[in-house]
Amino acid sequence: MTHEELKQLDHQYVLQTYGRFDVDIDHGQGATLYSLDGTEYIDFTSGIGVCSVGHANPRWVEAVADQAARLGHISNLYYTQPYARLAQTLCERSGLAAAFFGNSGAEGNEGLIKLARKYSFDKYGKGRGTILTLKNSFHGRTITTLTATGQDRLHHSFFPFPDGFRYAEAGSLDALQGAAGHDVCAVMLELVQGEGGVIPLEREYVHDLAVLCAERDWLLLVDEVQTGIGRTGTLFAFQQYGILPDAVSFAKGIAGGLPMGGFLVSEKCRDVLGPGDHGSTFGGNPICAAAAQAVLDILDEDTLAGVQKKGRCLRAAIEAMGLPCLGATRGLGLMIGIEVKPPRTNKELAARLAQNGLLVLTAGDALRLLPPLTITQAELDRGLEILKQTLS
Ligand SMILES: *Cc1c(COP(=O)(O)O)cnc(C)c1O
């Protein structure tokens, strides 16, 4: 099949909900992708932060294939080794107490919302179900997580939206207290706002916010769907902020490309959700769990230290180019935003880079880089070379 034939097929039969780049991908290896006609692309996207250990990573392929040959699915009504072992690994490496597995980031965040509301209901009764979130946040595309998302531009067309969310300006404790009230049970936030433009929260603000949550008995819910699983150079970003949240969601990078999401809870919350309170048919299925176990094995302390180093080098190299269309870089680890200077737009630059063999993402008004955490120096150099040649 040619690129044009594939495009035509897609437009005829697929619901056109994505503004796709004019690129098809057939296969990949590491951080290098190949289209149907063999064109090579350097991947600074990892899906959207999903293929954390690169494409066709041999340890990941082996784990998936072995588990598929043994047991592909069984209901969560039965015990399985991959599920329990993965939960153990995540708890031991995060300092949290217990895990729940679903299939996506939005589903993980739905779990956090249910957890916070039930925690509060069990302790205080009705009327305390409101969750504070931050402006410019992104928490998902289900009706409830879309409501939790603090971006008015996304709150259209799908009325009625559910009650129970209020938004505060990120970075201001006063704004948060202004939005508070006796009806609040939790605060949910991303430590680096991803879709909003790769904007890290200030350490001091996060610390003060955690203190406020503890004082008011609001659960501190951290959405690590994008920042989690090594993306920022520690297994979870909260580990760099010196806080221990009450619950944390994860998804994108966890299973290296297979659909998996979920959440971890602290000791305080381990008994909030009991039998029948929450569930997921596919959640934590053995193949995804085995894939995630392989991802976590690959992302050992050395690899995570490498993520921080690669992130610093990548940002320094881009800033040193002094390209007229780009401004400062920001982010944590290999989650990097690059300011785009008008009249150029991030969409236009991303499309030109794709034409020249480098895949990058956009977020807010910025370019966003989320390369595989295992990207090699040679692939990084090749990507930087394309960036420089295209944007000079
Ligand atoms: C991508 C993302 C989500 C939504 O994840 P899905 O798997 O698409 O449901 C939620 N929160 C954050 C921070 C994200 O980056």
The ligand as a Tripos MOL2 file, in Angstrom:
@<TRIPOS>MOLECULE
LIG
   15    15     1     0     0
SMALL
NO_CHARGES

@<TRIPOS>ATOM
      1 C1         -2.5600   12.1710   28.2630 C.3       1 LIG1
      2 C2         -2.9910   12.6400   29.5890 C.ar      1 LIG1
      3 C3         -4.2170   12.2250   30.1470 C.ar      1 LIG1
      4 C4         -5.2030   11.3680   29.3930 C.3       1 LIG1
      5 O1         -4.6980   10.0900   29.1260 O.3       1 LIG1
      6 P1         -5.4970    9.0950   28.1370 P.3       1 LIG1
      7 O2         -4.6960    7.8230   28.2240 O.co2     1 LIG1
      8 O3         -5.4810    9.7110   26.7880 O.co2     1 LIG1
      9 O4         -6.8550    8.9470   28.6850 O.co2     1 LIG1
     10 C5         -4.5200   12.6600   31.4200 C.ar      1 LIG1
     11 N1         -3.6820   13.4430   32.1130 N.ar      1 LIG1
     12 C6         -2.4910   13.8470   31.6180 C.ar      1 LIG1
     13 C7         -1.5960   14.7100   32.4400 C.3       1 LIG1
     14 C8         -2.1220   13.4790   30.3320 C.ar      1 LIG1
     15 O5         -0.9660   13.9120   29.8170 O.3       1 LIG1
@<TRIPOS>BOND
     1     1     2 1
     2     2     3 ar
     3     2    14 ar
     4     3     4 1
     5     3    10 ar
     6     4     5 1
     7     5     6 1
     8     6     7 2
     9     6     8 1
    10     6     9 1
    11    10    11 ar
    12    11    12 ar
    13    12    13 1
    14    12    14 ar
    15    14    15 1
@<TRIPOS>SUBSTRUCTURE
     1 LIG1         1 GROUP 0 **** ****
